[in-house]
Amino acid sequence: MTDEEKLKRADQARQVLDNPAFKETAAALDRRLLLLWESTDILETDVREAVWMQRKSLRDFFTNLETTFKEGGQAKLRINNRTIDR
């Protein structure tokens, strides 16, 4: 992927991360999963594990978006350096 493409993807990731409806929905989902995990009996290990993995997947999703955003910043620096070197 070119630096220009990474920059475009970073902007798209930022739009998602900054979207209030998306942030509210994700936070509500995380709270709901945590409440579900907390309300299950400690002996229901299969259910607790499944819920915990869903929460982990949600966090991983955000981590991936944040990484895409950060890679765009690095790509922008490389693009600016190429422009300066010309």
Secondary structure, 3 states (H helix, E strand, C coil): CCHHHHHHHHHHHHHHHHCHHHHHHHHHHHHHHHHHHHHCCCCCHHHHHHHHHHHHHHHHHHHHHHHHHHHHHHHHHHHHHHHHHC
